[in-house]
Amino acid sequence: MCYALIHDSIDELWHEALEMTLDGQEVAPRGQTCFEVRGASLVLMDPTKNILRAPARKLSYHFLIAEWLWILNGLDDVETIAAYNKRITNYSDDGKTFFGAYGPRFLRDLRHVVALLKRDPDSRQAVINIWRPEGLWQTTKDVPCTLTWQFFVRSGKLEMIASMRSNDVWLGMPYDIFNFTQIQRYLASALGVGVGPYQHNVGSLHLYETNEAAAAAQLLEPVANTLTSPEPIFPCPAQVGGILQGLPRRMFGTEAAFQMLTVVSPTWQEYGSVLIHRFTQERSDLSHYFQELMT
């Protein structure tokens, strides 16, 4: 118990976490065999290096960006996010919303956390609670994997500790670490401070047996060189949130979406271009960073 890993980039951190989890104890919650390490603590020293590039994992970068923006905009609806990942609808109880969506809790507490840390930068009370205890007695397909996000301003930088009850190292962790470090960076921008280390604490870090062979093969490959992702400057422009929701609903077309991006900063143009690219699949529609990433 209590395994600590520390690296500068998500690719380095994920590679060692895979290796550690493959050596974990075999368990079978809900009858599904997996390898488990309990009490894992993974520290990402440079949260700007947060987009996994390991070719064998084949992340959906459209969904990666869309899910983060969906959280950032406080959303919990199926229609918006399903346009970027159809399989996610399987986790909705009613086909309309998600019981465990993080966005509403984030948006509810965002201004309070920012105000608290501006008023008292040394505070230990800046916590956003994600966990929903009703999941213990209600039947739902979407019990939150995350418990809390805690923020500290120390030495002029915003540090973040995410506490999770459960995390799949192969399927979910690359997306979760990206989402959470983007939240950290966004809050740092709101506070006008730098970005410190990110700590990812997990009760059960696991790998399902069905992904064992792929994980073992990945460990034979060299660690990818993680890029530094664009800074998410506070606040998120309404135009980006509008594109996120508007394109799936066919409220306007991609040409209008590109026009909306012309009035936002280059950083947000980068992220907005990924949303548009989901509907065009033209590489020329991507901004510089994601053109390089999606080679």
TAPEPE-V238138 format. One record per residue. N is the residue number from 1. RES is the residue in one small letter. PSI is psi in whole degrees, -180 to 180 (NA if undefined). Layout:
n: [N N]
res: [RES RES]
psi: [PSI PSI]
This chain:
n: [1 2 3 4 5 6 7 8 9 10 11 12 13 14 15 16 17 18 19 20 21 22 23 24 25 26 27 28 29 30 31 32 33 34 35 36 37 38 39 40 41 42 43 44 45 46 47 48 49 50 51 52 53 54 55 56 57 58 59 60 61 62 63 64 65 66 67 68 69 70 71 72 73 74 75 76 77 78 79 80 81 82 83 84 85 86 87 88 89 90 91 92 93 94 95 96 97 98 99 100 101 102 103 104 105 106 107 108 109 110 111 112 113 114 115 116 117 118 119 120 121 122 123 124 125 126 127 128 129 130 131 132 133 134 135 136 137 138 139 140 141 142 143 144 145 146 147 148 149 150 151 152 153 154 155 156 157 158 159 160 161 162 163 164 165 166 167 168 169 170 171 172 173 174 175 176 177 178 179 180 181 182 183 184 185 186 187 188 189 190 191 192 193 194 195 196 197 198 199 200 201 202 203 204 205 206 207 208 209 210 211 212 213 214 215 216 217 218 219 220 221 222 223 224 225 226 227 228 229 230 231 232 233 234 235 236 237 238 239 240 241 242 243 244 245 246 247 248 249 250 251 252 253 254 255 256 257 258 259 260 261 262 263 264 265 266 267 268 269 270 271 272 273 274 275 276 277 278 279 280 281 282 283 284 285 286 287 288 289 290 291 292 293 294 295]
res: [m c y a l i h d s i d e l w h e a l e m t l d g q e v a p r g q t c f e v r g a s l v l m d p t k n i l r a p a r k l s y h f l i a e w l w i l n g l d d v e t i a a y n k r i t n y s d d g k t f f g a y g p r f l r d l r h v v a l l k r d p d s r q a v i n i w r p e g l w q t t k d v p c t l t w q f f v r s g k l e m i a s m r s n d v w l g m p y d i f n f t q i q r y l a s a l g v g v g p y q h n v g s l h l y e t n e a a a a a q l l e p v a n t l t s p e p i f p c p a q v g g i l q g l p r r m f g t e a a f q m l t v v s p t w q e y g s v l i h r f t q e r s d l s h y f q e l m t]
psi: [154 83 125 128 141 125 165 -32 158 -33 -42 -44 -45 -40 -47 -34 -38 -48 -45 -43 -35 -27 8 180 141 125 170 65 138 25 10 113 133 167 132 138 130 144 40 140 114 124 124 109 -31 91 -6 -19 70 7 111 133 0 116 -35 -25 -32 61 152 104 -27 -49 -38 -51 -43 -41 -43 -46 -32 -43 -47 -34 8 27 156 13 152 -42 -44 -55 -26 -22 -19 -13 96 -32 -19 -21 -23 -17 2 137 -33 3 2 -43 173 128 -44 16 138 -28 -50 -36 -38 -50 -36 -40 -9 -55 -30 -41 -43 -46 -41 -47 -24 -37 -39 83 -23 7 150 11 5 84 132 121 121 -33 140 104 -19 -22 -18 -29 -11 148 120 152 -6 61 125 136 -21 141 -61 159 128 140 140 137 114 132 37 14 148 118 155 139 117 131 125 141 -28 141 127 116 -31 -50 -52 -34 -42 -37 -43 -46 -38 -52 -46 -39 -29 -39 -44 -47 -37 -43 -38 -40 -42 -33 -14 33 171 -178 122 -167 155 132 128 98 131 127 -52 103 122 165 122 147 -32 -20 7 -48 -43 -40 -43 -40 -38 -36 -16 -11 153 153 130 156 104 136 158 118 155 146 125 96 130 138 166 124 143 -29 -38 -44 -36 -41 -43 -45 -31 -40 -45 -31 2 36 -24 170 -178 -31 -43 -36 -43 -39 -37 -34 -18 -18 5 167 158 -37 -49 -25 -38 -51 -40 -33 -30 -40 -44 -41 -30 -29 -8 -37 24 120 -30 -15 -13 146 176 -50 -47 -21 -43 -40 -37 21 NA]
